[in-house]
Every structure is written in C-alpha cells, then in structure tokens.
Amino acid sequence: MATSASDTAATGTLRDEGLRFGPLAMNPGVRPKHLFALYFASFFGIASMSFINTSQPYVLTELMNIPLAEQGVLSGQLTVAQEITLLILLGPVGALSDKFGRKPIYVVAFLLLGLAYFLYPLAGTILVLFLFRLIFAAGVSANSVMLPAVANDYTQEHCRAKMIASCFIFNGLGLVVLISLLRGLPVRFSDMGIDPVTAGQYWLWTVSGLCLVVAAVLALFLKPGAPQQLQKREPLLATFRVGLKAARSGRILLAYAAASVSRGDLSVMSTFFTLWLTQVGIEQGLSTAEASKTALTFYVVVQGFALPWAPIAGYILDRIDRVAGLAMAMFIGFVGYGSLYLLENPLGNWMYLCAALIGMAEMTANLSATSLIGKEAPERGRGAVLGMWTWFGALGILTVAMVGGYLFDNVSKIGPFMFVAAANLALLLFAVYLLLKRNGAEGPAAPDAQ
C-alpha cells in the first residue's frame, strides 16, 4: 500500500506509527493482510461456535430421536460438558498463546471445530454425542481466547472499543449471512428426496468445510510470532498466574464478572432460544425442518439488529468510562431479555421487537466487557489475563446451561431468559457501586479514552 500522507484511512494506511484503517489505529508491525485474517476469522467465529446449538434441535429430533420433553435438560447437559472442558482449557490456552504465539492456537481452533462438525451428526448414541462435543469444546476454547487477544494485540488504546466493535460487526455479519444461507438447507435437501438423517449430516458437513477454509486463511495471513511483551518465553505457569493475580483489581474483577454475564447472555440465546421456538413451531403443526427454519429466522433478526448497533455502541463506549459503559450494557440487557416475559405468541410479530432489543443487548454487553478487560489487562501476560477472562465467561455459560436446562424443562420455557435478565440487573448494580465508590474517592471519573 502507499505510505504517503495523502493516503486516506478509508482503505488503510501504513505509516511509521502503524496501520490506520478508518478510525482504527493499529500497533506497529500490523500489516493489511494480518487485519484481513483477523476480520475473516471474526466473520466465521461466532457462527462456527453458535451453529452447533442452533442446529441441535434438528439433530436431537431427527438424528437422535430424543423426545421434545427431554431436549431442554439434554441441551443443557451438552453445554455443561462443553463449558467444563472450557474451564479446564481456557487459562492454559491463553498462556500458551503468550508463549508460542496467537497463530498456531487460532489455526488449531478452526481445525478442531471442523473435525467436530464432521463427527457430530455421525453420533449414534448420546455418549458418543458428548464425546464429539468435547472436541468441539476444545476448538471453542482456542477460538474464544484468540479473537479478543489478537484484536487487543493489534489495536492502540484510544480506539480499542471501536476495534472490538469492528470485530463484532464481522461476527454478527457472518452469523446473519451464514445462518441465512444455511437455515434452509435441510428443507432443500428434503425437497431433493434426501432423507432427514442424511440431510442433517450434509448440513453440518457444510459448516465443517467452512471451518477448514478459515484455518487455511489464518495459517497463511495471520501475524506470526509471540506478543512482543513475552518474546522471552517466560514459563507457562508464570504467565498463567498473571490471570489469577489480576483479579485483585476491582475493575478487572468486574470485567471477569461481566464476561460471565455477557457470555451467559449469548449462551441462553444459542442454547435455548432456537430450542424454544422450534418446539413452539412443532406444537403449532410445523415439521421439524420448517420449525427450525422459523426459529433461525428470529435468531437472524437478533444478529441483524446487533450489526448496525455495534458502531454506535463502540463510538459511545470509547467516550465514557468503561465501567459506565458496562452499566449501560447491563441495563439494555435487563430490558431486552425481560421483554420476552410479555410475549403471548413467541412466533408472532412482537418477537421481532424483542429480538431487536436482545440483539442490541448482546452487542453492547460483549463490547463493553471486552473493551473493559482490554483496557485493564496488563501488557505483560495479556493473553493469560484474557484467558482467565474467557474462563469466567465459560463459568457463566456453565451456570446458564445448568440452571436454564432445569428451568426450561421443569418450570417455564422462558425461565432461562428471566434468569439472565436477573443476572444483567445484578451486574448493573455492581457496576454502579464501583462508579460511586470511585467517584467518592477521586471525584468524577474521566473517560478511559478520548
């Protein structure tokens, strides 16, 4: 690319101080191909991790013949198994990426996801399904840590939230595009005369192939090497302990709690939203393929409204205190998830409004939590701190899976969503408390970035 002062930021400009892309300023050494690889992985990132849950009602009904009344608990149990694996792996994954670099961990992440999607529809028993889900969990652990780690490695502090927002835009865009393209495949396969079991296999194998393509792109274009602050390759346990010790900071502790809530928000949508709407569709007389397609339509609406909100939220979050931004996010989340309580027909037109609110809530929660930990994490051992942050996110998902699965099958289909609404409210109060405490001690808090 040209390096003259007349270059505009719209296409990205490489200067001595680093690449500029629109309002984003990268750290020195980051090249356009590195940024391309990050955005490419972001496009497929959330979709590759979420699709296993959004396709699960079809898998459980058509491939595994699980009764509808048992699918809530089983879905929760599968998520619990996945999150226990994540709890074990997330800290070491972050520390390993500090030690050996982001690229190999990121490539392995998508290789494991591709393998899991190939094997998942071949499971003949619930036990084997659990075993294949553990392979998927290993891929998710690496993918979950690497996106925020690489994004925070690349960007300069004053535009950190906007950088994370740009990645989340690609996350949401990929989810909308891919789910829109993939949601109707079982119906199309059925129209071609393919039986439901084989149609389900073809459906997930398509996603498997996409994961392998992403792994190849990362291997070719992602920035190589370990982060600069850890080029001395300190012992693995030393970098891992950084994540634990960082929780002594109140703001990092808040960020860890925010990871639990924000990831729990995503989990309740991917695990129970499509399951709930698919079961409602079946109860209203739709086929499993048609009900799944309808459920995924509303799931696309959630992400579709998150997309235009991402740059707005990123702009706001870069101009206010990170903790105040988190409080704002939790308020929106409480309103969004709480709105589901008011619905009479989950497949009716009012669901579009609820889905829009939830999309805004998801985006704001994840942006605020990620930008807060990016601001507060130390330069040395950032991968370890982000690994621990993602560990707390997994803990949130685990809690939502366990409690939500019980509530879904035994109390109410909207029970899991009311649970996360309450969690958003609790974290809102915690964030307000920290703001008041800081203001009382130091005077009004200044924005974290200008």
C-alpha positions as CSV (number, residue, x, y, z in Angstrom):
1,M,0.0,0.0,0.0
2,A,1.1,3.6,-0.5
3,T,2.6,5.3,2.5
4,S,2.2,9.0,1.6
5,A,0.5,11.5,3.9
6,S,-2.3,11.9,1.4
7,D,-3.5,8.3,1.9
8,T,-6.9,8.1,3.4
9,A,-7.8,6.0,6.3
10,A,-10.7,4.6,4.4
11,T,-8.6,1.9,2.7
12,G,-6.0,1.6,5.4
13,T,-2.7,3.5,5.6
14,L,0.6,2.1,6.7
15,R,2.7,4.7,8.5
16,D,5.6,4.7,10.9
17,E,3.2,4.7,13.8
18,G,1.2,1.8,12.4
19,L,-1.6,0.9,10.0
20,R,-4.7,3.1,10.0
21,F,-8.0,1.7,8.9
22,G,-10.8,4.2,9.0
23,P,-11.0,5.4,12.6
24,L,-8.8,2.4,13.8
25,A,-5.1,2.8,14.6
26,M,-3.0,-0.4,14.7
27,N,0.2,-1.0,16.6
28,P,3.4,-1.0,14.6
29,G,4.1,-4.2,12.7
30,V,0.4,-5.0,11.9
31,R,0.0,-5.3,8.1
32,P,-3.2,-5.2,6.0
33,K,-3.0,-9.0,5.5
34,H,-2.9,-9.5,9.2
35,L,-6.0,-7.4,9.7
36,F,-7.7,-9.2,6.9
37,A,-7.0,-12.6,8.5
38,L,-8.5,-11.3,11.8
39,Y,-11.6,-10.0,10.2
40,F,-12.0,-13.2,8.1
41,A,-11.8,-15.3,11.3
42,S,-14.2,-12.9,13.0
43,F,-16.7,-13.3,10.2
44,F,-16.8,-17.1,10.8
45,G,-16.0,-17.0,14.5
46,I,-19.3,-16.7,16.3
47,A,-21.2,-18.5,13.6
48,S,-18.9,-21.5,13.9
49,M,-19.3,-21.6,17.7
50,S,-23.1,-20.9,17.7
51,F,-24.3,-23.1,14.9
52,I,-23.9,-26.4,16.9
53,N,-26.6,-25.2,19.3
54,T,-28.8,-23.6,16.6
55,S,-28.8,-26.9,14.7
56,Q,-29.1,-29.0,17.8
57,P,-33.0,-29.2,17.9
58,Y,-32.9,-30.8,14.4
59,V,-30.1,-33.2,15.5
60,L,-31.8,-34.2,18.7
61,T,-35.2,-34.7,16.9
62,E,-34.3,-36.3,13.6
63,L,-30.9,-37.9,14.1
64,M,-31.1,-38.9,17.8
65,N,-34.9,-39.3,18.2
66,I,-34.9,-37.6,21.6
67,P,-38.4,-36.7,22.9
68,L,-39.2,-33.0,23.0
69,A,-39.8,-33.1,26.7
70,E,-36.2,-34.2,27.3
71,Q,-34.4,-31.9,25.0
72,G,-34.1,-29.0,27.4
73,V,-32.2,-30.9,30.0
74,L,-30.1,-32.7,27.4
75,S,-29.2,-29.5,25.7
76,G,-28.1,-28.0,29.0
77,Q,-26.1,-31.1,29.8
78,L,-24.2,-30.9,26.5
79,T,-23.5,-27.3,27.2
80,V,-22.3,-28.1,30.7
81,A,-19.9,-30.7,29.3
82,Q,-18.6,-28.2,26.8
83,E,-18.1,-25.5,29.4
84,I,-16.4,-27.8,31.9
85,T,-13.9,-28.5,29.2
86,L,-13.6,-24.8,28.5
87,L,-13.0,-24.1,32.2
88,I,-10.1,-26.5,32.1
89,L,-8.6,-25.3,28.8
90,L,-9.1,-21.5,28.7
91,G,-6.4,-20.5,31.1
92,P,-3.8,-22.7,29.5
93,V,-4.8,-21.7,26.0
94,G,-4.2,-18.0,26.8
95,A,-0.9,-18.8,28.4
96,L,0.2,-21.0,25.5
97,S,-0.6,-18.2,23.1
98,D,1.6,-15.9,25.1
99,K,4.3,-18.4,25.0
100,F,4.2,-19.6,21.4
101,G,2.1,-17.0,19.6
102,R,-1.5,-16.5,18.5
103,K,-1.4,-18.0,15.0
104,P,-0.9,-21.7,15.8
105,I,-3.5,-21.7,18.5
106,Y,-6.0,-19.9,16.2
107,V,-5.4,-22.3,13.4
108,V,-5.9,-25.3,15.6
109,A,-9.1,-23.8,16.9
110,F,-10.8,-24.0,13.5
111,L,-9.3,-27.4,12.7
112,L,-10.9,-28.8,15.8
113,L,-14.2,-27.1,15.1
114,G,-14.2,-28.5,11.5
115,L,-13.5,-32.0,12.9
116,A,-16.3,-31.7,15.5
117,Y,-18.9,-30.6,12.9
118,F,-17.9,-33.6,10.7
119,L,-18.3,-36.1,13.5
120,Y,-21.3,-34.6,15.4
121,P,-24.1,-35.9,13.0
122,L,-22.4,-39.3,13.0
123,A,-23.0,-39.9,16.7
124,G,-25.3,-42.9,17.2
125,T,-25.7,-42.6,20.9
126,I,-25.9,-39.8,23.5
127,L,-22.5,-40.9,25.0
128,V,-20.8,-40.5,21.6
129,L,-22.5,-37.2,21.1
130,F,-21.0,-36.0,24.4
131,L,-17.5,-37.2,23.3
132,F,-17.8,-35.3,20.0
133,R,-19.0,-32.2,21.9
134,L,-15.7,-32.3,23.9
135,I,-13.7,-32.0,20.6
136,F,-15.9,-29.0,19.7
137,A,-15.3,-27.5,23.2
138,A,-11.5,-27.7,22.6
139,G,-11.9,-25.7,19.4
140,V,-14.2,-23.2,21.1
141,S,-11.7,-22.6,23.9
142,A,-9.0,-21.6,21.5
143,N,-11.3,-19.5,19.3
144,S,-12.8,-17.7,22.3
145,V,-9.4,-16.6,23.6
146,M,-7.8,-15.8,20.3
147,L,-10.3,-13.3,18.9
148,P,-10.0,-10.8,21.8
149,A,-6.3,-11.5,22.3
150,V,-5.4,-10.8,18.6
151,A,-7.8,-7.8,18.4
152,N,-6.2,-6.3,21.6
153,D,-2.7,-7.0,20.3
154,Y,-3.3,-5.2,17.1
155,T,-5.0,-2.0,18.2
156,Q,-3.9,1.1,20.0
157,E,-5.7,2.1,23.3
158,H,-7.6,5.1,22.1
159,C,-9.7,3.1,19.6
160,R,-9.8,-0.2,21.5
161,A,-13.6,-0.3,21.8
162,K,-14.1,0.6,18.1
163,M,-11.6,-2.1,17.2
164,I,-13.5,-4.7,19.2
165,A,-16.8,-3.3,17.7
166,S,-15.4,-3.8,14.2
167,C,-14.6,-7.5,15.0
168,F,-18.1,-7.9,16.5
169,I,-19.6,-6.4,13.4
170,F,-17.9,-9.1,11.3
171,N,-19.1,-11.6,14.0
172,G,-22.6,-10.5,13.6
173,L,-22.5,-10.1,9.8
174,G,-21.1,-13.6,9.5
175,L,-23.7,-15.0,11.7
176,V,-26.5,-13.3,9.8
177,V,-25.2,-14.3,6.4
178,L,-24.2,-17.8,7.2
179,I,-27.4,-18.7,9.2
180,S,-29.5,-17.1,6.5
181,L,-27.8,-19.3,3.9
182,L,-27.7,-22.4,6.0
183,R,-31.0,-22.3,7.8
184,G,-33.0,-23.6,4.8
185,L,-30.6,-26.4,3.7
186,P,-32.5,-29.3,5.5
187,V,-35.7,-28.2,3.7
188,R,-33.9,-28.0,0.4
189,F,-32.3,-31.4,0.9
190,S,-35.7,-32.9,1.8
191,D,-37.2,-31.4,-1.4
192,M,-34.4,-33.2,-3.3
193,G,-35.6,-36.5,-1.9
194,I,-32.8,-36.8,0.7
195,D,-33.9,-38.5,4.0
196,P,-33.9,-36.3,7.2
197,V,-30.8,-38.1,8.7
198,T,-28.6,-37.6,5.6
199,A,-29.9,-34.1,5.2
200,G,-28.8,-33.3,8.7
201,Q,-25.3,-34.8,8.0
202,Y,-24.9,-32.8,4.9
203,W,-26.0,-29.7,6.8
204,L,-23.3,-29.9,9.4
205,W,-20.6,-31.1,7.0
206,T,-21.1,-27.9,5.1
207,V,-20.1,-26.0,8.2
208,S,-17.1,-28.4,8.7
209,G,-15.8,-27.4,5.3
210,L,-16.1,-23.7,6.1
211,C,-14.1,-24.1,9.3
212,L,-11.2,-25.8,7.3
213,V,-11.1,-22.8,4.9
214,V,-10.8,-20.4,7.8
215,A,-7.9,-22.4,9.3
216,A,-6.1,-22.2,6.0
217,V,-6.6,-18.4,5.7
218,L,-5.3,-17.9,9.3
219,A,-2.2,-20.1,8.6
220,L,-1.4,-18.0,5.6
221,F,-2.1,-14.5,6.7
222,L,-2.3,-14.0,10.5
223,K,0.5,-12.1,12.1
224,P,3.1,-14.7,13.3
225,G,5.2,-14.7,16.4
226,A,4.5,-14.4,20.1
227,P,3.4,-11.0,21.5
228,Q,6.3,-8.6,21.9
229,Q,5.9,-8.3,25.7
230,L,6.5,-12.1,26.1
231,Q,9.2,-12.7,23.5
232,K,11.4,-14.0,26.3
233,R,9.1,-17.0,26.6
234,E,8.6,-17.0,30.3
235,P,7.5,-20.2,32.0
236,L,3.9,-21.3,31.2
237,L,2.7,-21.3,34.8
238,A,4.2,-17.8,35.4
239,T,2.1,-16.4,32.6
240,F,-1.0,-18.3,33.8
241,R,-0.7,-16.9,37.3
242,V,-0.9,-13.4,35.8
243,G,-4.6,-14.0,35.1
244,L,-5.3,-15.1,38.7
245,K,-3.4,-12.2,40.3
246,A,-5.1,-9.6,38.1
247,A,-8.4,-10.2,39.8
248,R,-7.0,-8.1,42.7
249,S,-8.0,-5.1,40.7
250,G,-11.7,-4.2,41.3
251,R,-12.2,-3.2,37.6
252,I,-10.7,-6.5,36.4
253,L,-12.9,-8.4,38.8
254,L,-15.8,-6.5,37.3
255,A,-14.6,-7.4,33.8
256,Y,-14.4,-11.1,34.9
257,A,-18.0,-10.9,36.2
258,A,-19.0,-9.1,33.0
259,A,-17.5,-12.0,31.0
260,S,-19.8,-14.4,32.9
261,V,-22.9,-12.4,32.3
262,S,-22.2,-11.4,28.7
263,R,-21.3,-15.0,27.7
264,G,-24.3,-16.3,29.6
265,D,-26.4,-13.9,27.5
266,L,-25.0,-15.4,24.3
267,S,-25.4,-19.0,25.7
268,V,-29.0,-18.6,26.6
269,M,-29.8,-17.5,23.1
270,S,-27.8,-20.1,21.3
271,T,-28.9,-23.0,23.6
272,F,-32.5,-22.2,24.4
273,F,-33.8,-19.6,22.0
274,T,-34.0,-21.8,18.9
275,L,-34.9,-24.8,21.0
276,W,-37.8,-22.9,22.5
277,L,-39.1,-21.5,19.1
278,T,-38.5,-24.9,17.4
279,Q,-40.7,-26.7,19.9
280,V,-43.3,-24.0,19.7
281,G,-43.3,-24.4,15.9
282,I,-43.7,-28.2,16.2
283,E,-46.5,-27.8,18.7
284,Q,-48.2,-25.5,16.2
285,G,-48.1,-28.2,13.5
286,L,-44.9,-27.4,11.6
287,S,-42.4,-30.0,10.5
288,T,-39.1,-30.1,12.3
289,A,-37.3,-28.6,9.3
290,E,-39.8,-25.9,9.0
291,A,-39.9,-25.1,12.7
292,S,-36.1,-25.0,12.8
293,K,-36.1,-22.6,9.8
294,T,-38.6,-20.3,11.5
295,A,-36.6,-20.3,14.8
296,L,-33.4,-19.5,13.0
297,T,-35.2,-16.6,11.2
298,F,-35.7,-14.9,14.5
299,Y,-32.2,-15.7,15.5
300,V,-31.0,-13.9,12.4
301,V,-33.1,-10.9,13.4
302,V,-31.3,-10.8,16.7
303,Q,-27.9,-10.6,14.9
304,G,-29.3,-8.3,12.2
305,F,-30.2,-5.6,14.7
306,A,-26.9,-6.1,16.6
307,L,-24.9,-5.2,13.5
308,P,-26.0,-1.5,13.0
309,W,-25.9,-1.0,16.8
310,A,-22.2,-2.2,17.0
311,P,-20.5,1.0,15.6
312,I,-22.9,3.2,17.6
313,A,-22.1,1.3,20.8
314,G,-18.4,1.3,20.0
315,Y,-18.5,5.1,19.5
316,I,-20.2,5.7,22.8
317,L,-18.0,3.2,24.8
318,D,-14.8,4.9,23.6
319,R,-16.0,8.2,25.1
320,I,-17.2,7.2,28.5
321,D,-15.7,5.4,31.5
322,R,-15.5,1.7,30.7
323,V,-17.4,0.8,33.9
324,A,-20.2,3.3,33.0
325,G,-20.4,1.7,29.6
326,L,-20.8,-1.7,31.2
327,A,-23.6,-0.4,33.4
328,M,-25.3,0.9,30.3
329,A,-25.0,-2.5,28.6
330,M,-26.5,-4.3,31.6
331,F,-29.5,-2.0,31.6
332,I,-30.2,-2.7,28.0
333,G,-29.7,-6.5,28.6
334,F,-32.2,-6.4,31.5
335,V,-34.8,-4.7,29.3
336,G,-34.1,-6.9,26.3
337,Y,-34.3,-10.3,28.0
338,G,-37.1,-9.2,30.3
339,S,-39.3,-8.2,27.3
340,L,-39.7,-11.9,26.4
341,Y,-41.9,-12.3,29.5
342,L,-44.5,-10.1,27.9
343,L,-45.0,-12.2,24.7
344,E,-48.2,-14.1,24.2
345,N,-47.1,-15.9,20.9
346,P,-43.3,-16.4,20.6
347,L,-43.7,-16.8,16.8
348,G,-45.8,-13.6,16.5
349,N,-44.8,-10.2,15.2
350,W,-43.9,-8.9,18.6
351,M,-41.0,-11.3,18.7
352,Y,-39.3,-9.1,16.1
353,L,-39.2,-6.2,18.5
354,C,-37.9,-8.4,21.3
355,A,-35.3,-9.9,19.1
356,A,-34.1,-6.4,18.1
357,L,-33.7,-5.4,21.8
358,I,-31.9,-8.6,22.5
359,G,-29.5,-8.0,19.6
360,M,-28.6,-4.6,21.0
361,A,-28.2,-6.1,24.4
362,E,-25.9,-8.8,23.3
363,M,-23.7,-6.5,21.3
364,T,-23.4,-3.8,24.0
365,A,-22.7,-6.4,26.7
366,N,-19.9,-8.1,24.8
367,L,-18.4,-4.8,23.5
368,S,-18.3,-3.3,27.0
369,A,-16.9,-6.4,28.7
370,T,-14.2,-6.9,26.0
371,S,-13.1,-3.2,25.9
372,L,-13.0,-3.1,29.7
373,I,-10.7,-6.1,30.0
374,G,-8.7,-4.8,27.1
375,K,-8.2,-1.5,28.9
376,E,-7.4,-3.0,32.3
377,A,-5.3,-6.1,31.3
378,P,-1.6,-5.5,31.8
379,E,0.7,-5.5,28.7
380,R,2.8,-8.4,30.1
381,G,0.7,-11.5,30.1
382,R,-2.4,-10.1,28.3
383,G,-3.1,-13.4,26.8
384,A,-3.2,-15.1,30.2
385,V,-5.5,-12.4,31.6
386,L,-7.8,-12.7,28.6
387,G,-7.7,-16.5,29.0
388,M,-8.8,-16.1,32.6
389,W,-11.5,-13.6,31.5
390,T,-12.8,-16.1,29.0
391,W,-12.6,-18.7,31.7
392,F,-15.1,-16.7,33.7
393,G,-17.2,-16.4,30.6
394,A,-17.3,-20.2,30.4
395,L,-18.3,-20.3,34.0
396,G,-21.2,-18.0,33.1
397,I,-22.2,-20.3,30.3
398,L,-22.0,-23.3,32.6
399,T,-24.3,-21.7,35.1
400,V,-26.8,-20.7,32.5
401,A,-26.7,-24.2,31.0
402,M,-27.3,-25.9,34.3
403,V,-29.9,-23.6,35.7
404,G,-31.5,-22.8,32.3
405,G,-31.9,-26.5,31.4
406,Y,-33.7,-27.2,34.6
407,L,-35.9,-24.1,34.3
408,F,-36.7,-24.9,30.6
409,D,-38.0,-28.5,31.2
410,N,-39.4,-28.1,34.7
411,V,-40.6,-24.5,35.3
412,S,-41.1,-22.5,32.2
413,K,-39.8,-22.2,28.6
414,I,-38.9,-18.6,29.3
415,G,-37.2,-19.4,32.6
416,P,-33.6,-19.3,31.2
417,F,-34.2,-15.8,29.8
418,M,-35.6,-14.5,33.0
419,F,-32.5,-15.9,34.8
420,V,-30.1,-13.9,32.6
421,A,-32.3,-10.8,32.9
422,A,-31.8,-11.0,36.6
423,A,-28.0,-11.5,36.1
424,N,-27.8,-8.4,34.0
425,L,-29.6,-6.4,36.7
426,A,-27.2,-7.7,39.4
427,L,-24.1,-6.7,37.4
428,L,-25.7,-3.3,36.7
429,L,-25.9,-2.7,40.4
430,F,-22.3,-3.9,40.9
431,A,-21.0,-1.5,38.2
432,V,-23.0,1.4,39.7
433,Y,-21.4,0.6,43.1
434,L,-17.9,0.7,41.7
435,L,-18.6,4.0,39.9
436,L,-20.0,5.6,43.1
437,K,-17.0,4.3,45.1
438,R,-14.5,5.6,42.6
439,N,-16.2,9.0,42.3
440,G,-16.4,9.3,46.0
441,A,-12.7,8.6,46.4
442,E,-11.3,10.6,43.4
443,G,-14.0,12.9,42.2
444,P,-15.9,12.4,38.8
445,A,-14.3,9.6,36.7
446,A,-12.8,10.7,33.4
447,P,-13.4,8.8,30.2
448,D,-10.9,5.9,29.7
449,A,-10.2,7.1,26.1
450,Q,-10.5,10.3,24.2
